[in-house]
Amino acid sequence: MTMHSKGLRRVRFIIGAGTLALAAGMPSLAQAQDADVVTEDNADDAADDAGQAIVVTGTRIQRPEAATATPVVAITAENIVQSGITNVTELLAQNPALFGSETNFNAAGSQARTGAAGVNLLNLRNLGSNRTLVLVNGRRHVAGVSGEAAVDINTIPTGLIERVDVLTGGVSSVYGADGVSGVVNFIMRRDFEGIDIRAQNGISDFGDAPSNFVSATIGKNFADDRGNIALSYEFRRDGRVGFGDRPFGRPSAERLVRNPNDIPDDPNVPDNIFLDFLGYSDSSPGGALIIDDSFAAVFNGNGTVFDPGTFLPQSGFLARGGDNTSINDYQGDLQAGTKHHSFNAFLSFDLTPDVRLFAEGKYVKTKNFTIAQPSFDFSTFISEDNPFIPDSVRAAGLGTFGGLLFNRDNFDFGTRNENFERDLYRTVIGADGSLGERAKFEVSYVYGRNDTSYVSTNQRIEDRYFAALDVVDVGQFRTGTPNGVFDCRVNVDGGAIVDAGTGNYGQAPQTFTPGQCVPLNIFGEGAPSQAALDFILTDTRNDYRIEQHVANAFVTGDFGGLFTLPGGAVNYAFGAEYRKESSNFRPDPISTQVTDFDAGTGVLADLALLANERGSFDVWEAFGEINVPLLSDRPFFEVLEFTVAGRISDYSTVGTTEAWSVNGQWAPIRDVRFRGGYSESVRAPNITELFAPRSGTFSFISDPCGPENLNQGTEFRAANCRALIEGLGVDFDSFDPASDINASASREGVFSGNRNLTEEKATTWTAGVVLQPSFVRGLTITADWYDIRLTDAVRTASLNETAQFCVDSASLDNVFCDAITRSADTGFVSNYLLTPENVAFIETAGADVTVNYAFTPGDGGLGRFNLRGTVGYLDKLRVLPANGGIVDNDQGEVGAPEWVGTADITWTLGNVTLNYGLQYVGEQLRFERDQIAGDPDIAAPEFLTIGDRFTHDLRAEFRTDNEVAAFFVGVNNVTNELPARGLSNAPVSWLGRYFFAGFRVNTDSLGF
């Protein structure tokens, strides 16, 4: 039952605080001391130190044993340094669990989400960044994207990371909502003393993508070592890389397109083949002019004859060769240019032997720059009395339309840049220590704020643009005799505006008054004057602020003073938390000016109508954990224990939620340990999902009713499509969405939040084994299976999915058909509404295997070896995108390979360390499974899949005798592996071979 009573929420908080106070009075285990953090790599050593309490991600219980029932994969600071990668997200994305994360390689150009260029987000198990909980030292971190909870990993300083723990499975019972797929916990350095400096430069084999990195940390103990202060600064710069800077971005690059020799379809001939020199049919940078009802371009904008190349039917209005604009010119950037400054301060002080005060402060300044696609025109009308029309075009005759139509790609309007400035502030204050002999406590408060502004340059203002296009000779207009004075018709006749019947703007001026218009000449590349461009273009600035407040208190200890079990004392952790999240998006005023509210259109071309978005929620929570060691140090029961955790939360949005988990482990002997667990977790909808106002959006569509798609859906699709199109009065047998002049362009529609959303629910179970054979010291092998099922998942069906679900359902009477508007004249999609819904389910399952082996052969004369390997297997990834739809099996498709693996070998001898790294990405399908099933000849067999790929990295480090300084060089992707034919970022990134070099300086003391 969902309840929203504020009184109830306060009562619950008081109960949680009372529980906390009760726990604080319990007898406790040991005097407070700094907790070491241990991974399974060094669990044996840690266990030998029986007096130390250990903090492991996935539980708040601190105890001497490092081994827990939850599978955690750790990436250490040394792993980061040895990789030569200064952007930690790129390294984490090599981990099988985080393979689908958003890195610099897919956070720019056409791949970037709107307003988030340069942002790096972790995506655990391909369930989405909004379901991956990112923590820093076990505490929440302010989000990096407006209206969401996902953290921008760029704001976490690489040089301060001690290790990163990656845990699969529901952790809502321990850390709260958002972690339904798991948690990624960044453990930072603590109580640092001395100086640590690292500097590194790198560049690709193509001579681009330069990177510069500097990290400096200085720390000092004071007050007889009762206190510690540390300061850190980090700088990173990554160079911008354009799509055209790579071979696959050049006009000659190949893409898979509809086979022109297979129309109509022949099941023995591949439907799609690779072709080069692809362009948008009848469109060019200087304009392609249409003068008659053949609707074929005849002239270039400068009056020369237009070469149409070879038209490719059923290919989204593409052509091969000719004067057509290359499709690659519209891809924008591969990598945004980035400048990143991070300032961090840490302070701790032992107020008493039992109480430590601590504080952290962080300021991060990030600037990103990326180039977007230009504005464009399709079938835009020019009146026949426009004096800029070239004489050769006028001589050919313009009688059909009373003018002409033009298609144009407006590169000469100036680049449309996106410039981002992000300022992130984060403060942590708190205290921890001991309560008697058997309990520890921690109280903390976290405040985070993210201020972001992004400026989009050279945005076209539609009423000004169409008025500036409508040019007349003033003398001709007034007296019938030309006088060579050209002006906008609206200036000469204040009531004039291009008529809506021509397909142009069709409204009176909104952003200017007659007399201000400047004539625009679009006939030929470079023809527009600067004065006209200044009139029709503007820069927009959008701002958003995200704020987070978190207050947390908990105690942890054991009941050993009261009773013990055969396996030892029962451990506990109890606590309470209050959290408030808010987001405020403020678009540029011109972006909110409406031309058609229902259609979601505004006065700017290619930018959706925006609206102020402001929302917030808070949550009161109480949580607890109990660890019960049933048996230990017995035959066949070296360890037998289980842990139960629970959390109750009261949200101001969705009301009361509950989450719980149970995990257990059994070690029949010291060398072998079995572990497993089950959890039920929740995720509350975020601010955008709930509160986003009605605003515009852009989406591409491959119409399911197109002839090439009719056989790629359910048995209902063909009949439903015929009924839908013929119901509009359009002949279905000749219906072909590929003939739409806008087929290759994104379509404007409407997006709106949904205040009726409920929380997501996830059930997760894991089972695994840990092998640490005593006869092979230093070897640890883990194998874990995971299975996650998410119900009531919050998801917004894409335009493609909405259109498919409409006609794939048993009847056309469904919510998906209601969300799409089709033109009564053509049957083409003309408008749509997208909104998040609680859908049926998302489920995934798979296995991870890790091997860690550190050894020194013989007497040490051969040095020390460290071997590390991880293999991930994806058994299933199934999605029901929306209620009433069909289940989509994504396993094995691009972005979700069945197999992923990494290996790392490090050899150290004296002052030299050599490192070899290997990454493996398994075979992936180029097409969706249902596409291949419905159309087996969709491509030649060898092109249905993307082959597997290995990449190899090498690094060498040389240290001084006192090991204060080290110099290193390396090369990543030694064999220069590149994306598959026709792709830009799969199965490997576009970066190619990459060289880097740098140095490190580290001292344990400042010398004073």
N, C-alpha and C positions, 0 to 999 in steps of 0.2 A: 504494500500500500504506500502511496506517495503522500507525504505530509509537508506542509510549508509553514507551520506555526513557528514564529520567532521565539515564543516562550518555550516550546518544546526543544528548540535548538539550544537555548541557554541551559535548560535542564540537562540535556545530554552532555554539554561541555562540562557542567559542574560535576556530573557523575564521572566523566573521564578524569577530571582533575582530582576527584576524590580517590579514584583508583590509583592514580599516580602517587598521591600522598600516602595511601595505604602501603603501596609497594616500597616507598622510600623508608618506611619504618621497619621493613623486614630485615632479619639478620642477613649479612652479606659475605661474599666470598673472599675478597682480598682488598688490600689497600690500593687506592687509585694509582695508576701509573700509565705512562704513554703506551698506547696500543700499537703494536706492530701489525702491518698488513701483510698477509701471506697468501701466496698462490699455491697451486698444487705442485709447482715446480720445486718449491723449497719447503713443502709441508713437513718432511721428516725433520729437517733442522729446527723448524719452528716448534714442533711437538716436543723436541728434546728440552726446550726452554719452558718448563712447566709453570713457571711463575708469571709468564706473560699472558695478558689477555689479547685476543686476536679479533679483529673486525673483518668480516667477510661480506661482500655484497650479497644481498638477498635475505639478510637477517640483521636485526639490531642487537641480538644476543652476543655478548663478548665472553669468550671462554678460551681455555688454553689450547684446545684442539683446532687445527686448521681445517680439517675435513668436514664438509657439510653435505647435505643431501641434494643441494641444488647445483646443477652443472654451470660452472663459471669458466669462461675462457678469458685469459688475461693477456694484454699486450703491454709490454713494459717500456720504460723510457729508453732502455738500450735497444729494444726492437725498433723504436721510432728513429733513433739516431742512425742505426745500421741501415735502415731502408733508404736513407738519402732523401726522404720525402718530408718537406716542411709543412705541408698541409695534412694534418693528421687524419682528416676525413678520407682522403685518398688511400691512406694506409688501412684504415678500418674497413673500407669498402672491399678490400681484398679478403676479409674474413667471410667465410660462406654465409654466416648469419646476417651479414650486413651488405650483401652483394648489391642490393637494389638502392643503395643510398644515393643522395644527390650531392655530387662533388663539383669541383670547378669544371670538370669535363662535361657536365650536362646542366650547368646553371647559367647559361648565356644564350643569346640568340633565340631561335625558334624553340629550343628545348627548355628554356627557363619559364617558370611560372610568372604570371603577371606581377610586377612590383617586387620581385624577389631575385633579380639577377645578382649573382655572386654569393647567394646564401647557400650554405652547406648544411644538409639535414640528414640525419641517420634514419634508415628504414630497416627495422629488424624483421626478418622473416618475410619480407615483401608484403607486410600488412599495413604499411603506410607510416610516414613520419609522425602523424598525429597519434599513433598508437605505440610509439617508442618513447619510453620515459628516459630522459637524460638527466642525470644527477651530477653534482660536483661535490665530492666528499660526502656523499649520501644525502645531500640537500638539493632542493629544487633550484632551478635556474630560470631566469626570465626568458620568455620566448623571443624568437627572431623574426617572426612573420605576423603581421597584423591579424588579430582575431583567432590565432591558433596557439597551441601549447608547444610546438616544436622548437627546439633550441638550435640557433645558428652555431655550429661547432667552430666557426671562425673566431668566435668571441672567447674561446677557451685557450689560454696561452700554451702553445706546444712545449716551450722550454721548461714549464713548471710541472708538467705531467710526470708523476711517478709511475703510474700504470693506468690502464683502462680495463675495467671488468665488463664483460659482455655476458649477460644472463638471459637465457630463454625461459619464458613461462610467465604466468600471471604473478605479479608482485604487488597488486593493489592492496592486499592485506597488510603489507609491510610499509610501502611507500605511498599509497594512495592511488587515485585514478590516473589514467593515461598509459600505464604500463601493461596493457593487456597482452602485448606480444613479448614483453620483457623489459629489461632495463640496461642502460649503458651508463656505468658509473665511472667518472673521471676522478681518480685519487691523485691529489696534488701533493707536492712536497710540503713537509712540515718541519718547523724548527730548523730552518736552514742556517748554516754558519759557513762563512767563507765567501768565495767568489766563483761564479760559474758563467762562462762566456762561450757562446757558440755562434759562428758566422759561416754562411754558406752561400754560394752562387751556383746557378745552373742554367743550362740552355739546351734546346732540343737539337737533334741532328739536322733539322730544317733551318736552323739559325733563328728560331723564334721561341716564344713562350719563355722568355728569360725570367728567372726567379732570384730574388735577393732576400736573405734571411739573416737577422741578427737577434740574439737573445742574450740578455745580461741579467744576472741575479746576484745580489749582495746581501749577506745576512750576518747578524752579530748577536751573541748572547750578552746579557747585561744583568746587573744586580745579582752577582754571584751565581750566574746561570739560572736564576729564577725566571728571567724573561728572555724573549727572543724577538728581534725585529728583522724583517727581510723586505727588500724592495726589488722589483723586477720590471724590466722594460723589454718589449719585443716588437720588432719591426719585420713586416713581410711585404714584398712587392711581387706581384705576378703580372707579366705582360699580357696585353690583349692579343688574341689570335682570331683572325677573321676566317670565315668559312672558306673563302677563296684562297687562303694560304696553304691549303692542302690539295693534293691531286684530285681527291674526290669532290672538291668544291669548284673545279674548273669546268668551263662549258663542255669540254670533251668527256667529262666523267659519265659513266654509265649508270642507268637506273633500270629497275624492273618496271616495265609498262605493258599495257595491253598489246598483244600481238596483232598487228594490222592484217596479217595473213590468216587469222583465225576467226574472222567475222563473216558469216555466223559461225558459232562455235562448232569445232570438229573435235570430238573427244580424243582423237589420236594426235592432236597438235597442241603444244603448250599454249595456254591462254596468255601468259606473260613471258616476255623475253627481255634481255638487256639491250638497250639502245643508248646511243650517245647523242650529244648536241641537242638536248631536249630544251624546249622553250615553251612559253605560254603563247598559244596560237593567236595570231593577228594582234600582237601587242609588242611595243618596242619603246625604248627610252625616249625617243624623239616623237613618238606618236605614230599610230597606225590608223589610217583614215578610211572610213567606210562611206561610200557615196551613193549606194543603191540598195535595193531590197534583197540582194544576194547576201548581204551582211558579211561579205568578205572584204578584208583590207585590200585596198588597191594602191594607195600611196603611202609613203613615209610622211612624217610631219613636215619635212622640208620640201615636199613636192616631188621627190624622186619616186620611181616605181618601187613598190613594196614587194619583197621576196617572201612569200608565205611559207617556204619550206614544204615539208610533207605533213599533212594533217594526220593525226593519229586518233581514229574514232574510239569511243568508249574509254578514253584515257584522261578524263578530267580536263578537256579542252587543251591538250598538248599538241605540239608539232615538233618535227625534227628539222633542224637546220634553218636556213633562211634568216630573215631580219628579226626574228622573234626574240624576246628577252629570255635569257637563260633562267631556268628554274633555280639554279644555284645562287643567283644574285639575290634571292629573297630569304636566304637562310640566316643572315645576320652573323653573329660571332660564335665561335667555338668556345672561347674563354673570355670572360670579362676581365678588363684591366682592374687590378686591385692594389690599393695601398692600405696597410693595416698597422695601426699603432696600439699597443696594449700596455697599460700601466697597472701594476699590482703591488699591494702592500699587505703585509701580514704582521700581526702583533700578538704575542701571547705572554702571559705573566702569571706565575704561581702566587696567588694571593695568600694562600696558606698551603701547608703540605697536602691538604685535601681538596683544594679548590683552585682551578685554573681559569683565568679569564682569557678570551681570545677575540680577535677582530680581524676581518678581512675587508679590503677595499679594492675595487677594480673599476678602471675606466678604459673603454676600448673605442677607438675612432677608426672607422672603416670607410673608405671611398671606393666605389666601383664605377666603372665606365664601360658601356657596351653599346654597339650600334644595332639598331633595329632595321626592319625593312622599310622601304619608301612607301609613300602613298601611291595609289594607282587609280586608273579610270577604266571602266568598261562601258562602252556604248554611251558615252557622254555626248550630249548634243551641242553643236555649234550652229548658230543661225547663218543663213546664206549671205546676209549682209555684213558679216564680220570681215573687216578690211584686212585682217592678218592672214586670211586664207591664201595660200600660194596660188599664183596665176595658173600654173599647170593643172592644179586641182579644180579650180573654178572653170577652166576651159573644158574639162571632162564632163561637166554638167552636174548640178546639185538639185535637180528637180524632185527627186523621189521624196526626200524628207523636208524640203524647204531649208536645207542645210546639209550637214554631214554629222556622222558619229565618229568618235575617236576612242581608241584604246591606248593607254599611255602608262608607262612606269616612270614615276617622277623622281628619278635619281638627281636631276639637276635642280630640285627644290632645296637641296642641302641635306646632309645626313640627319637622320632622326636618331639622336642619341638618347640614352638613358643614363643619367648621372645620379648615383645614390650616395648619400652621406648618412652614416649610421653612428649614433652616439649611445653607447651602452654603459650604464652605471650599475654596480652591484655592491652591496654592503652586507656583511655578516657580522653580528655580534653575539656573544654568548658566554656560557660558563659550563665547565664540566668538572668532574671530580668524583670523590667517593663519599658514600653515606654509611658510616660505620665500616665494618670489615667485609661485608658480603654484598655490597651494592654500589653501583656507579650511577651517575646521573649526567644528563646534558640538557641544557635549555639554550635555545638559539632563536634569533630573529633574522630573517632575510628580507632585504628590500632590493628589488631590481627594477630598472627602467630602461626602456629601449626607445630612443627618439630617432625616427627615420624620415628623411625627406628625399624624394626623388623627382628630378626635373627631366621632363621629356621635351626635347627640342624639336622645332620645326613641325609642329602639329598644324594640320590644315583646318581652317575654319570654313565650314561648308557654305554658309550664306555669303560670305565674302568671296569665296572661290568662284561660285557660280555667277555671282554678280560681275566679278572681274573677267570671267570668260565671255560674257555677253557684251561684246565691244561693237561700236558703230563708228562710222565716219560722221562727225558732227554735222558737216555741211550736207552730206547725203541725207542724213536723218531729218534735218530741219528744212532744207530747201530743195533736195533732190540733186544737188550738185556737190560732188566730193570736194573737200578743201584740205585733205591730208591731216586733219586734226582728229585723233582717235581718242575716244572716251568710253567709259562704261555707260550702257544704256540707262542704268538706274540713275546716273548723275544727270543725264540729259532729260530723262522723263522720270521724275521722282517716284511715280507710281508703278514703274515697270519692274518686273522680276520674271526670270525665266519660268515659263508656264510648266505646271506639273505634268501636263500631258506629254512633254518631251522626255520624261524620265529623270529630269534634274531636280534641283532643290524644291522648287514649287512653293516657296513660302516668302513672305515679306521679310526684309532684313531684321535681324535680331541683335546683331553685335555692332552695327554701324548705321549711320544715317546717310541718305543720298547726298552726294557731293564729296564723300570721302573715298569712294571707290577708285582704285588704280587699275587701268587696263592690263590684262595678262595675255601675253602671246605664248601659246603652247606649241606652235608649229616648228618643230625641230629641237633637237637636243641643245640646251643652252640658250634657247630663245627667251625664256622669262627674264624680265628685268628685275634688278634687285629691289626697286621701289615696289613693284607688284608683289614680289615674294614677301617683302616686309608687311604688306597689307594683308595678305591671305594667310600668313603663318604666325604662330605664336608658340611660346614655351609655356609649359604647364608645370606647376609644382604641387605635388601631393605630400601630405605629412601624416604620420601616425605616431602615436605614443602607446606603448604597452607598459603596464605597471603590475608589479607582483609584490604582495606582502605575505610572508609565511612566519608564523610563530609556532615553535615546536618544543615539546618537553617530553622526556622519557627517562625511565630508570631501567637498569638491567642488573641482574645479579642471580643468586641462587638461594634455594631453601635449605642449604646444607646445615645451617644452624638449628633447623627444626627436625629434619629427617633426611635420609638418603635412601636411594634405591640400590639394588645390586650393581647397577651400572654407574652409580655416582649421584651427585646432587642434581635436582631438577632446576634448570635454568629458566629465567623469565625475562621478559621486557614488556613494559607497559608505558603508554604515553597518550598524549593528546596533541592535536594540531589544529590551527586555524589558518586558512588561506583565502586570500582575495586576489582575483585576477581581473584586470580591466584593460580595454583596448578602445582607442579613439582614433578613427580614420577621418582625416579632413582633406577632401579633394580640392583641387583648384576650382575656384568659382565657375570658370568657363566650362569645366567638365560636368557641371551640374545643370547647365542650361538645356532645357528639354525641347525637342522638336516633336517627338511622338512618345508619350509616356508608355502606352501599351506595348509599343514595339521596342522600347528601351533605347531609343536613339536620341542623341544630343547634337550639338552644333559642331562637334569635331569629327573629322573623317577618321575611320579606322580605330577610334578610341570609343569604348563603350560609355554610355551615360553612367555617371557615377553619382553616389549619394553619400552623405555623411553616415558613417557607421560607428555607433557608440554602444558599448555593452559592457556588462560586468557580472560577476557572480562571486559568491563566497561560499565557503564550506567549513563546517565544524566537524571534527573527527576524533574518535577515540579508537585506540588500537592496542593489541597485545599479542605476545608470543609465549609459548611454553615449550621448552625442550625437555623431553623425558628420556633419560638414558636407562633403558630397561636392564641391560646386561653389559658387562665388559670384562675383559681379561679372563674369559672362560673358554673351555674347549668348544670350538665351532661358533663361539660368540665373542670374538675379540671386541666387537662393538655391535650393539643392537639398540637403536634409539629412534624416536620420531619427534617431530616438531609440529605443533599446531599454531596457526596464526589467524587472527581475525581483525576486521576493522568495520566500524559502523560510521557512516558519513551522512551528513544532512546538508544538501545543496539548496541554495536559494532558487535554483532553476528546476531540477528534476526531483527534489525531495530526498527521501531517505534511501540509501543504498547500503548493501552489505557485501563484503568480500571475505573469503576465508581460504585457507590452504592447509594441507597436511603433507609433510615430507618425512621420509624415513630412510635409514641406511642400516645395512647389516654387513659386517665384516666377519666372515667365518674364520679367517686368519688375517694376520697383519698385511699380507701381500695382496689380498683381494677384498674389494668393498663393492657391494651392490647398493644402488640408491634409486630413489624414485619419489614421485610426488603427484598430487592432484590439487588443483586450485580452481576457484571460481572468482573471477575478477570483473571489474566494471570500468567503463570509461564514460564520463559525462560529456554531452555535446559541447563543443567549444563555442566561442562567442560568435564567430562568423556563421557557423551552422545554425545557430539559434536566431541571431538578431540581424543578419545582413538585410538591409533594406532592398526594395525592388530597384535593380539597376541593370545596365546593359552588360552583355558578354559576347564574346566571339567564339565560334566553333566551326570546325570543318565537318563535312558530312560526305559519306559514301552512301548514296541513297539505296536502301535495301530493295527498292522496287525497280532499280536499274536492271537492264537485261543481264548484265554480267554478275548480278548478285542474287537473282531470283532463286537459284538452286542452293544457296548457302545458308538457309535458315530452316525453320520447321516445315512440316507438311502443309501448314496453313498459309505460308508466306505468299505463294504465287496467286492463290485465289483471293486472298485479302488485298493484295496489291491491285489486282484487276478491279475489284469492287471499289477500292478507295479512289483510284484514278478515274475510272469511268463515272463514279458518283459526282465528280467535279465537272463532267462533261468533256473530258479529255480522252482522246483515242489512245487506249492502253497499248495497242500493238505497235504504235509509232512512238510511244513515250520513251525518251532517252535522256536522263538527267545529265549525261555527259555533254549534251548539246547546249546546256545552259551556259550562257556567256560568263556566268559567275561560278562555274563548276569548280574551278581551281582556287577560288577565294574563300576565306572564312566568312561565315554568315553571322549577322548580328541578331541577338536574341535577348532574353531577359533571364536574370538569376535573382532568386530571392531566398532568404533564410526561412526556417521553419520552427516556430516557437512551440510546436507540439511534439518535438522530438523527445524520446526517452533515452535512458542510458543504454549503452552497449553492454552485452554480457559475454564473457569468454570463459570457457572451460578448457583447462590445459592439464595434460598429464605427461610426465616424463619418466623414463626408466633407463638406467645405465649401469655401467660397471667401471671401476677404477682399479687398475693393476699397477702395483708398485713392488715388483719382485725384489725380495731382500738379497737374492743372489746376483742381481744386476743393479748395483747401487746407482742412483741418479736417473733411473728410467721410470717414467710415468706414462701409462697409456689409459686414455679414457674413451668410452664409447657411450653415447647417450641418444636415445630416441625421444622425439617430442611430437606431440599431437595437440593442435590448438583449433578450437571451434568457436567462432564468434557469431553470436546471434543478435538480432536487432541492430545490426551494424549500420552506422550512419554513413550514407553514401549518396552522392549526387550522380545520377545516371548521365552520361555524356549525351550529346545530340545524336551521335551514331547509335548508341544503345537505345535511346528513347524511340528513335525511328524504327529500329529493329524490333523492339518489344511490341510496338504498336501492331505490326503486321505478322509477328510470329505467335501472337496469342490466338486462342481459338475463335475469338470474336473481335471485331473492330470497336466494340463498345468497352473501352478500357481507358485508364488514366493516361496512358502513354499517347494514344491518339489525340486525347484532349489537349495535350501539351504542345502539339505541333500544328502549325498553320501552313497549308499549301495553297499556292496560287490557283484561283479558279480558271485562269487563262492557260497556264502551262502545266499545272500539277506539281511544279517544283516547290521545295520547302522554302517558305518565305519568312517564317518567324517561329519562335519556340519559347518555352518556359522551362527552366531547369531549377529544381529545388531539392534540397537534401531530404532523404526519407530514411526511416529505420527499415532496412531490407532484411531478407530472410537469414542469410548466413555467408560467412567466409571461413574456409577451413584450410589448414595446411598441416603437413606432417613430414618428417624426415629424420635424418640421423647426422650426428657429428662425431667424428673420431679425431682425437688429438694424440700426438706422440711427442714427448719431451725426453731427451736423453743427454745428460751432461757427463762427460767422463774424461779422465786423464790416463792414457794408455802407458803401461810400463812404469818407468821411474820418472816420468814427466819430461823426458828429453824430447818427446815428439809434440809437446804442447798440450793444450786443453781443447776439447771439441764440445760444441753444443749443437744438438740436432733438434729441430722442431718441425712438426708437420701437422696440418689440419686438413681434413677432408669432409666436405659437406654433401649429403645426398638429399635431394628433394623428392619425396615420394608423391606428394600431391599439393596442389594449390588450386582450390576450387572456389568460385565466386558466383553467388546469385546476385547480379548487379542491382536488381530491383524486384520488388514483389510482382509476381506474375510473369517474370522473365524466365529464361532458360539458364541452366547452370553452365558457367564458362570454366573450362579446365585450362588453366594457364601454365601448368607444369610443363617444362621443356620449351616454352616459347621464349622469344627474345626478352631478356631481363630476368628470366627465371630458369636457368639451366638445371638439368637434373643433377649434374656433378660439378663441383667447384673444389679446388684444392690449393694449398700453399705448402711450401717447404722452405726451410731455412737452415743453412749449415754455417757455423762460425768456428774458425780455428784461430787460436791465440798461442803465440810462441814468443816469449819475451816481450819486446816492445812492438810487436807486429800483430795485427788482427786482420784476417781475411774473411769475407762474408760472401756467400752465394745464396741468392733467393730465387725461388721458382713459383710462378703462379700458373694455375691450370683452370681453364674454363671449358666446360663440356659442350657438346653439340646442342644447338638450339634451332627451333623451327622458325623459318622466315614468316610464315603465315599462321594465323590462328588455327587451332585444331578443327573447329567446325567449318572453316573455309576449305581446308584440305579434304575433310570428309564429304562436303557437299559438292566439291569440284576437284576431283583427283588430278585433273590435268591443268591445275591452276598455274603450274610452272613445270619445267623439265625436272625429272627426279633429282638431279644433282643440285638444283637450286631451291628445293623445298626446305633445305636445312642450311645452317651455317656451321661449318666444321669446327671441331674443337681447336684450342689454341694454347700453346705454352709460351710464356715469356720468362726471360732469364735476367737476373740482376747481379752485378758484381761490385764489391766495395773493398777498399784497402785502407787501413788506418795505421799510422806510425806515431808512437808516443815517445816523449823524452824519457830519460832514465828515471827521473823522479815522478814521472807520470802527471806532471802539472799541465803539460801542453800536449796536444795531439793534432796531427794533420791527416786529412782523409781525402780520398778521391774515389769516384765511382761512376758507373754507367748503369742505368736502368733500361730494360728492354734491349739487351745487347744485340739481338738479331733483328731489331727494328720491325717487330710485328705491327701490322696495321689493320684497320677494320676490314671486314669482308667486302667483297665486291658489291658496289651499290649502296653501302652503308657508311655512316660516319662515326659510330661509337659502339660497334659490336663486331666481334666478341671482345675486342679490346678497345681502349680509348684511341683517340686520334693523335695522341702526343708523339708516339714513335720513340726512337732511341733518344735517351736523355743523359747528358753529362753533368756531373756536379763535383764540386770541390769545396773544402772548407777547413776550419780548425776549431779546436775546443781548448779552453783553459779552465782549470778547476783547482782551487785551493781549499783546504779544510779550515783555514783561519785567515782573518784579516791582518793578523800580526799585531794587534793592539787590544 
